[in-house]
Amino acid sequence: MEKIINWVNKPFAAYPDVTERIVYLLIFLFPIAGMSVRHWITNIFNLLVLIALFTLRKPREPLLKQEKYFLWICAAYFSMFIISSLANGWEKTQTYYLGTELRFLLVIPLYLLLRRYPDCSKWFLYGAILGGFFLIGQAYYDLYIIDNQFVLGVYSKNLTGPFAVLIGFWGGYLIWLNHKLIKWQTITFILLSVLAAWTTAVVSGSRGGYVGFIITAVICIGFFTKPKWIIPSLASICLVIFLGYQNSSMMKRSVGLAFTQVQEYLLAKDHINDLSSDTSTGVRLEMIRTSIFVINENPFVGFGPGNYNSSMQKYINEGKASPFLNQYNHPHNAFLEAITAKGVFGLITLLLLFYYPAYIFFKNYKICRSTAILGIIHIAAISAFSLTDHSVILMNNYTSIFLLGLTIFFSSHIRYCKHHLEPVK
């Protein structure tokens, strides 16, 4: 037993602070246990927040201006939930979503905790590498053992596919960062996990996985590749997509169906009664079309979180929206969710939460390239997922992935660039 304990403690032997060891262990387990055991994404996030609250009074270095802006944005986004809920009448629905929305406020103590520890991003990436193998194991189990049509994982394809894309790009980043420093065996190990994660994203059947992979790949190539390698890199990505499309009947079916449904919706003369509004893609387009009614009627604070179904029912009764929308409680788009539920101010605070950190990453890219890339990858992928799914800001597990990753990468970037940033007086 003593040998086992020593083996487990060996990687953390360089950290004398017990709290620091626990934090690194939880961060390391997040991509592994989070995708292998149901509810552990949320539980690990909650444990980290509890540790942050208990250690809140410990002495810390002064916050930089950029950090304060980030934390104020998080508080502002949460405040829009409170303001919109009160303005539209607080009911049980708003109480139900309070726990998820509270995470955007709890980012503040979480950030104050993680900024103390310099190796958070390192342990997060190590966990992601192993998490890739857990995902490919889950894919094999779902497809060949229990004969599922899609890779569902312990949650659903809508979370497994996007998370696989994140893991794939994090692994690719680790290769880029360490290709001259580590042995070929380790590179092979990492490369296999990247391919495993990308394969899982393809066979998951998730739109978020497809869109997230393409958009994040193009952004990474455009910003991080030397000019002479841009065309070969884009060609390689196109080849990967083409091969994935040609060798996956599931992907062919999903992509072909999406194009057909878009065409049917755009050609329809009556979106309200036409059956093209009752397809998976068509209903998303109908949600975009009808969101303008919500914005025009209550532009500043929206119709309140969780009130999408009742607000759409009003327009359905008036003959302005398709009756097929009455079966949905949220639009399948995080940005539409923000503006319909919390109004223009809600959308502005969400955009700031996404793209103020992105601005800092881009601004200091030449100074701290390695940490900037991590943050840009994370925000690019999450932005892409948000185009097809509202879960990024409404589901505990999805929100935990977004916020923990953003907190780790932003704090790491600020730490490495702090000599070039202006401290708050």
Residue pairs with C-beta under 8 A, 6 or more apart in sequence:
12 21
12 24
12 25
15 21
15 24
19 51
19 55
20 116
20 117
22 51
23 48
23 51
23 113
23 114
23 117
23 120
24 117
24 119
24 120
24 123
25 123
26 44
26 47
26 48
27 48
27 120
27 123
27 124
27 127
27 404
27 408
28 123
28 124
28 126
28 127
29 40
29 44
29 127
30 41
30 44
30 45
30 124
30 127
30 404
31 124
31 127
31 128
31 130
31 131
31 163
31 167
32 127
32 130
32 131
32 134
33 40
33 44
34 40
34 41
34 44
34 131
34 397
34 401
35 41
35 131
35 134
35 135
35 138
35 153
35 154
35 160
35 163
36 134
36 138
36 154
37 154
38 154
38 155
39 397
41 396
41 397
41 400
41 401
42 396
42 397
42 400
44 400
45 103
45 396
45 400
45 403
45 404
48 110
48 113
48 114
48 404
49 106
49 109
49 110
51 113
52 106
52 109
52 110
52 112
52 113
52 114
53 109
55 113
56 109
56 112
58 116
60 112
60 115
60 116
61 115
62 423
62 424
63 71
63 424
64 414
64 418
64 421
64 422
64 423
64 424
65 421
65 422
65 423
65 424
66 360
66 414
66 421
67 111
67 115
67 414
68 424
69 356
70 111
70 356
70 357
70 360
70 410
71 107
71 108
71 111
73 349
73 352
73 353
73 356
74 104
74 105
74 107
74 108
74 353
75 105
75 108
76 349
76 352
77 104
77 346
77 349
77 350
77 352
77 353
78 101
78 102
78 104
78 105
80 301
80 342
80 343
80 345
80 346
80 349
81 94
81 97
81 98
81 101
81 104
81 305
81 342
81 346
83 301
83 342
83 345
84 301
84 302
84 304
84 305
84 341
84 342
84 343
84 346
85 94
85 304
85 305
87 301
87 304
88 301
88 302
88 303
88 304
88 307
89 304
93 305
93 306
93 307
94 304
94 305
94 306
96 306
97 305
97 306
97 394
99 396
100 393
100 394
100 395
100 396
100 399
101 305
103 396
103 399
103 400
103 403
104 353
104 399
104 403
107 403
107 406
107 407
110 403
110 404
110 407
111 407
111 410
111 411
114 120
114 407
114 408
114 411
115 411
115 414
115 415
118 412
118 415
120 408
120 411
120 412
121 371
121 374
121 408
121 409
121 412
124 170
124 405
124 408
125 170
125 171
125 173
125 174
128 166
128 167
128 170
128 171
129 167
129 170
129 171
129 174
129 189
129 190
129 193
130 193
131 167
131 193
131 197
132 164
132 167
132 168
132 171
132 192
132 193
132 194
132 196
132 197
133 192
133 193
133 196
135 153
135 160
135 163
135 164
135 167
135 196
135 197
135 200
136 196
136 197
136 199
136 200
138 151
138 153
138 154
138 160
138 200
139 151
139 196
139 199
139 200
139 203
139 204
142 148
142 150
142 151
142 152
142 153
143 151
143 203
149 205
149 250
150 157
150 203
150 204
150 205
150 206
150 250
151 157
151 160
151 161
151 200
151 203
151 204
151 205
152 160
153 159
153 160
153 204
155 397
157 204
157 205
157 206
157 209
158 206
158 208
158 389
158 391
159 391
159 395
159 397
159 398
160 200
160 204
160 206
161 200
161 201
161 204
161 205
161 206
161 208
161 209
161 210
161 212
162 201
162 206
162 208
162 209
162 212
162 381
162 385
162 389
163 401
164 197
164 198
164 200
164 201
164 204
164 209
165 197
165 198
165 201
165 208
165 209
165 212
165 213
165 216
165 381
166 212
166 377
166 378
166 381
166 401
166 405
167 193
167 194
167 197
168 194
168 195
168 197
168 198
168 201
168 213
169 216
169 217
169 220
169 377
169 381
170 374
170 377
171 190
171 191
171 193
171 194
171 197
172 194
172 220
173 373
173 374
173 377
174 190
175 187
175 190
175 191
175 194
176 224
176 373
177 370
178 186
178 187
179 187
198 213
198 240
201 209
201 210
201 212
201 213
202 209
202 210
202 244
202 248
202 250
202 251
203 248
203 250
203 251
205 250
205 251
205 254
207 254
207 258
207 388
207 389
208 384
208 385
208 388
208 389
210 251
210 254
210 255
211 384
211 385
211 387
211 388
212 381
212 384
212 385
213 241
214 237
214 241
214 384
215 380
215 381
215 383
215 384
216 377
216 380
216 381
216 384
217 237
218 234
218 237
219 376
219 380
220 373
220 376
220 377
220 380
221 230
221 233
221 234
221 237
222 230
223 365
223 376
224 373
225 233
244 251
245 251
245 252
245 255
246 252
257 280
257 281
258 280
258 281
261 276
261 279
261 280
261 281
261 282
262 281
262 282
262 285
264 276
264 279
264 282
265 271
265 274
265 276
265 277
265 279
265 281
265 282
265 285
265 286
266 285
267 276
268 274
268 276
268 277
271 277
271 286
271 289
271 322
272 319
272 320
272 321
272 322
272 323
273 322
274 322
276 282
277 283
277 285
277 286
277 322
277 324
277 325
278 322
278 324
283 322
283 324
283 325
283 328
283 332
284 331
284 332
284 333
284 388
286 321
286 322
286 324
286 325
287 325
287 328
287 331
287 332
287 333
287 336
288 331
288 333
288 336
290 312
290 315
290 320
290 321
290 322
290 325
291 331
291 336
291 339
291 340
293 315
293 320
293 321
294 302
294 303
294 311
294 339
294 340
295 339
295 340
295 343
295 344
298 343
299 343
299 344
300 343
300 344
300 345
301 342
301 343
301 345
301 346
302 339
302 340
302 341
302 342
302 343
302 346
303 310
303 311
303 340
303 341
304 341
305 341
305 342
306 329
306 341
307 341
308 328
308 329
308 330
308 331
308 337
308 340
308 341
309 326
309 328
309 329
311 340
312 321
312 325
312 326
312 328
313 326
315 321
316 322
316 323
316 325
316 326
330 337
330 390
330 394
331 337
331 340
331 390
332 388
332 389
332 390
333 386
333 387
333 388
333 389
333 390
334 350
334 385
334 386
334 387
334 389
334 390
334 391
334 392
334 393
334 394
335 347
335 350
335 351
335 386
335 387
336 390
337 390
337 393
337 394
338 346
338 347
338 349
338 350
338 393
339 346
339 347
342 349
350 393
354 379
354 382
354 383
355 379
357 375
357 379
357 406
357 409
357 410
358 375
358 376
358 379
360 375
360 410
360 413
360 414
361 371
361 372
361 375
361 376
361 379
361 413
362 372
362 376
364 372
364 413
364 417
364 420
364 421
365 372
365 373
365 376
367 417
367 420
368 413
368 416
368 417
370 416
371 409
371 412
371 413
371 415
371 416
371 417
372 413
374 409
374 412
374 413
375 406
375 409
375 410
375 413
378 405
378 406
378 409
379 406
382 392
382 402
382 405
382 406
385 392
386 392
386 393
389 398
391 398
392 398
392 399
392 402
393 399
393 402
414 421
